[in-house]
Amino acid sequence: MATLSPPSSSASWPLPPSDSNPNPNFLSPLVAPNSPPSSSSSSSQTIDLPESEYNDDPVHTNPDPTRSPAPTLLHLSFNQDHGCFAAGTDHGFRIYNCDPFREIFRRDFSTDDEEGGGGGTGIGVVEMLFRCNILALVGGGPNPQYPPNKVMIWDDHQTRCIGELSFRSEVKSVRLRRDRIVAILLQKIFVYNFADLKLLHQIETISNPKGLCEVSQLSGSMVLVCPGLLKGQIRVEHYNSKRTKFIMAHDSRIACFALTQDGRMLATSSSKGTLVRIFNTLDGTLLQEVRRGADRAEIYSLAFSSSAQWLAVSSDKGTVHVFGLKVDSGSLGSERSRTSSEPNLSVPPAVSSLSFMRGVLPRYFSSEWSVAQFRLHEGSQYIVAFGHQKNTVVILGMDGSFYRCQFDPLAGGEMTQLEYYNFLKPEDSFLNS
């Protein structure tokens, strides 16, 4: 069961802004620095944004590259619109912009920080909330900054934690929406209201060491996806309609999944890592199945493009794949996929040349294959997302690598590398590039 330590001030809990930051290079303030606290803590509370944003210079803490060797990376995650990413290290955390690539700011902790409770400096989970100054942190590594059983709500304007959620066991991951905080434990998930940190829902799951969970991001509706209680099962919570849907997605255990922004489409992979399946979350219908390869692989990440026209997959095989999707996410409420009179002309057919023998030969020969690929170092762990520029993919590696690539939606084949950086190197190697 979770226990709550409220913020140190008596002010009501701030809600994130409903509008995204017009300046894509910097974080948006959540509340005006000198604005009085609101007297209401209900979920309908609104906060006025201040007139000014951060200045044009990146903000850094302890920027001297000679102070210590490159940190050890503990965590990587994109924000909700994939425009930024966060890195948790054994020293603290860093926030980066994807396009153009640059470090926005970093926070390096010391062992004598009063904010810490774990006696160290490591951050094992960093979850951004779009581009606002509120983040969720969990201690990690051999010397955690915070106890690993706590979710710390960090306000970067105040450079301190303004609240915490405490649990009886280790927090595996955190997901944020503008109105919800979701904490994922080994076999339980807790959903909190952002306005007052009130516990709204508890979900029991099968053992979930990766902390798998995704939430939709459209305001006015919420879909949460997590492992069910059975091997290979997915649980879908439709909170607006108060419906729960169970999908038997695979025979093997669930290894990874992704959700579209509107929560209507779900992509899943199992521990075998050969197939990726796309489902309609409304009724559990299997919409499409694509093949990553024939050999077993560990899938590290799945990502939909913003239009749900493309799906990217990364695995320990060292190749990022992009698949064309045949389903129109916006039409799923009334129809399951495009009709034959409305083909997705921008996606070339990527099926085996022996697909005409479907039903005679094994399913492998009638599989749908990726349209585009990008080769990386096999064995390294990478996560992937689609860039804000058309037909681009952003790839992040646990070795500190940043790639931005472009694919040809018609010709397909090998992607073109547009950028590469190692974001763990001293900041003067890329801040002025």
SVG drawing of the C-alpha trace seen along z (x, -y; Angstrom):
<svg xmlns="http://www.w3.org/2000/svg" viewBox="-19 -38 58 65">
<polyline fill="none" stroke="black" stroke-width="0.4" points="0.0,0.0 1.2,-3.5 1.7,-6.2 1.8,-9.9 4.1,-12.6 2.5,-15.9 4.5,-18.8 6.2,-20.9 4.1,-24.0 0.4,-24.3 -0.2,-25.3 -2.5,-23.0 -0.9,-20.5 -0.1,-22.2 -1.6,-20.8 0.5,-20.7 -0.3,-23.1 -2.8,-21.9 -0.9,-23.5 2.5,-22.4 5.4,-24.8 5.7,-26.8 9.5,-26.9 10.6,-23.3 14.1,-23.8 13.3,-24.5 11.1,-23.3 7.9,-25.1 7.3,-26.5 4.5,-24.8 3.4,-27.7 4.4,-31.4 7.4,-31.9 5.5,-34.5 2.0,-33.5 -0.2,-32.9 -1.3,-29.4 -4.7,-28.4 -7.3,-27.7 -8.7,-24.8 -7.2,-21.3 -9.8,-19.8 -9.0,-18.2 -10.6,-21.2 -8.0,-23.6 -6.1,-25.5 -2.8,-27.2 -1.8,-30.3 1.5,-30.1 4.0,-32.9 4.7,-35.3 8.4,-34.4 10.1,-31.1 13.6,-29.9 16.3,-32.2 18.2,-31.1 21.1,-29.6 21.0,-25.9 20.9,-25.6 23.6,-23.3 24.5,-22.3 28.2,-21.4 29.1,-21.9 32.9,-21.4 33.7,-18.3 36.9,-17.7 35.1,-17.4 34.5,-13.6 34.6,-10.9 31.5,-10.2 28.6,-8.9 27.1,-5.5 23.8,-5.5 21.0,-3.8 17.8,-4.9 16.6,-6.3 13.1,-7.4 11.4,-9.7 8.9,-12.3 5.3,-11.9 5.6,-13.6 9.1,-12.2 10.6,-15.7 12.8,-15.3 14.5,-12.5 15.7,-12.0 18.7,-10.1 19.2,-8.8 22.8,-8.3 24.7,-7.4 25.3,-11.1 21.8,-12.5 19.7,-13.1 19.9,-15.0 17.3,-16.3 18.0,-16.6 16.1,-18.0 15.9,-15.7 15.7,-18.1 17.9,-20.0 19.9,-17.8 21.2,-19.6 21.4,-19.1 18.7,-21.3 19.9,-20.9 21.3,-18.5 21.1,-17.9 24.2,-16.3 23.6,-15.4 26.1,-15.0 26.0,-12.5 25.4,-15.3 22.3,-16.7 19.5,-17.3 16.9,-16.2 18.3,-12.7 17.2,-9.8 19.1,-6.9 22.6,-8.1 23.8,-8.3 23.4,-10.1 21.9,-7.6 18.6,-8.1 17.1,-4.9 13.9,-6.3 13.3,-9.8 9.8,-10.4 9.1,-13.7 5.7,-15.4 5.9,-16.7 8.1,-19.8 7.0,-21.2 9.3,-21.5 7.7,-18.6 9.4,-15.2 9.0,-11.9 12.3,-10.4 13.1,-7.1 16.5,-6.3 18.6,-3.7 22.1,-2.2 24.4,-1.0 24.1,-4.3 20.6,-5.7 19.8,-9.3 16.3,-8.3 15.0,-5.0 14.0,-2.8 10.5,-2.2 9.6,-5.9 8.4,-8.1 9.8,-11.6 7.9,-14.5 10.7,-16.9 10.0,-20.6 13.0,-21.9 12.0,-25.5 12.5,-25.0 15.3,-22.4 13.8,-20.2 11.2,-17.5 7.7,-18.8 6.1,-15.4 6.6,-11.7 4.7,-8.4 6.1,-5.6 5.5,-1.9 6.4,1.4 8.5,2.6 10.7,1.3 9.2,-1.0 9.9,0.4 8.7,-2.5 6.5,-5.6 4.1,-7.0 2.7,-10.5 -0.3,-12.3 -1.3,-15.8 -4.0,-14.5 -2.5,-11.2 0.5,-9.7 1.0,-5.9 3.5,-3.9 4.4,-0.4 5.6,2.2 6.5,5.8 3.0,7.1 0.9,4.0 0.1,0.7 -1.2,-2.4 -3.0,-5.2 -3.2,-8.6 -4.9,-11.9 -2.4,-14.6 -4.4,-17.4 -4.3,-16.1 -2.3,-12.8 -5.4,-10.8 -5.2,-7.1 -7.8,-6.2 -7.1,-2.6 -5.0,0.4 -4.3,3.1 -2.8,6.5 -0.5,7.9 1.6,10.9 5.2,10.5 6.3,7.4 10.1,6.8 10.4,4.4 7.6,2.2 5.6,2.5 2.7,0.0 1.5,-2.6 -1.1,-5.3 -2.8,-7.4 -2.2,-11.1 -5.3,-12.7 -7.1,-14.9 -10.7,-14.0 -10.1,-10.2 -7.6,-7.8 -6.6,-4.3 -4.1,-2.3 -2.4,0.9 -0.5,3.3 0.2,7.0 -2.7,9.1 -2.6,12.0 -1.8,14.6 1.3,15.2 0.9,13.5 -2.2,11.5 -2.7,7.7 -5.1,5.8 -6.7,2.6 -8.4,0.1 -10.9,-2.3 -11.5,-4.7 -14.0,-6.9 -16.4,-4.0 -15.3,-2.1 -14.5,1.0 -11.8,3.5 -10.6,5.6 -8.3,8.6 -6.4,9.6 -4.5,12.9 -1.8,11.3 0.8,14.1 1.5,17.6 4.8,16.5 5.3,13.8 4.9,10.2 8.2,8.5 7.2,5.1 4.2,3.0 3.4,-0.5 0.2,-2.5 -0.9,-5.2 -1.5,-8.7 -5.3,-8.2 -5.1,-4.8 -6.9,-3.0 -4.1,-0.9 -1.7,1.4 1.5,3.1 2.8,6.1 5.7,8.5 6.5,11.6 9.7,13.0 10.3,14.8 10.7,11.5 9.9,12.7 6.4,11.2 4.8,7.9 1.0,7.8 -1.2,4.7 -4.6,4.8 -7.7,2.6 -7.9,1.8 -11.6,1.1 -12.6,4.7 -9.3,6.6 -9.3,7.4 -6.0,8.4 -5.5,5.8 -2.2,6.7 0.9,9.0 4.4,8.1 7.6,10.1 10.8,8.7 12.8,11.8 13.1,15.6 15.5,15.8 14.5,15.2 15.3,11.7 14.7,9.5 12.5,6.5 13.7,3.4 11.1,0.9 8.1,0.4 6.9,-3.0 4.1,-4.3 4.5,-7.4 2.2,-10.3 -0.2,-9.4 0.0,-5.7 1.0,-5.1 4.4,-3.5 5.7,-1.3 9.4,-1.2 11.0,1.8 14.4,2.1 15.9,5.4 19.2,6.9 19.8,8.0 21.2,4.6 18.6,3.6 15.9,1.0 12.9,1.9 10.1,-0.4 6.9,1.3 4.0,-0.2 0.6,0.1 -2.6,0.7 -4.9,-0.5 -6.4,-4.0 -6.4,-4.6 -9.1,-7.3 -11.5,-4.9 -11.3,-2.2 -14.4,-3.3 -16.5,-2.4 -14.4,-0.1 -11.4,2.1 -9.2,1.1 -9.1,-0.6 -11.4,1.0 -9.9,2.4 -11.0,-0.8 -8.9,-2.9 -5.5,-1.4 -2.6,-3.0 -0.7,-4.0 2.3,-5.4 3.2,-2.0 4.7,0.4 3.8,4.1 6.5,5.7 5.5,9.4 7.3,12.5 7.4,13.3 6.0,16.7 2.9,15.2 0.8,16.6 1.3,20.0 -0.3,18.8 -1.9,21.8 0.5,24.3 3.9,23.1 4.5,22.1 3.3,18.6 6.9,17.4 6.7,17.2 3.5,15.1 4.8,12.6 4.8,8.9 8.4,7.6 9.8,4.2 9.9,1.4 13.1,-0.2 16.0,0.8 19.0,-0.8 21.9,1.4 23.4,0.8 25.8,2.7 24.3,6.1 23.9,6.7 23.6,3.1 20.3,1.8 18.5,-0.8 15.1,-2.5 13.4,-4.2 10.8,-6.8 9.7,-8.8 11.2,-12.3 9.1,-15.4 10.5,-15.8 8.8,-13.7 10.0,-10.1 12.7,-10.4 13.5,-8.0 15.4,-8.9 17.4,-6.1 19.0,-6.2 21.5,-3.7 22.4,-2.8 26.0,-3.4 25.2,-7.1 24.6,-7.1 22.1,-9.3 21.1,-8.7 18.7,-10.5 17.9,-8.7 15.6,-9.1 13.7,-6.4 12.2,-6.5 8.6,-5.5 8.3,-4.3 11.7,-2.8 12.3,-1.5 15.6,0.3 18.5,-1.1 17.8,-4.3 20.1,-7.3 21.9,-8.5 21.4,-12.3 23.1,-12.8 25.1,-11.0 26.3,-12.1 27.5,-10.5 25.5,-12.5 27.6,-11.2 30.7,-13.0 31.6,-16.4 28.9,-18.9 31.2,-21.2 31.4,-18.5 27.8,-19.1 26.3,-22.1 27.6,-24.5 27.2,-22.2"/>
</svg>
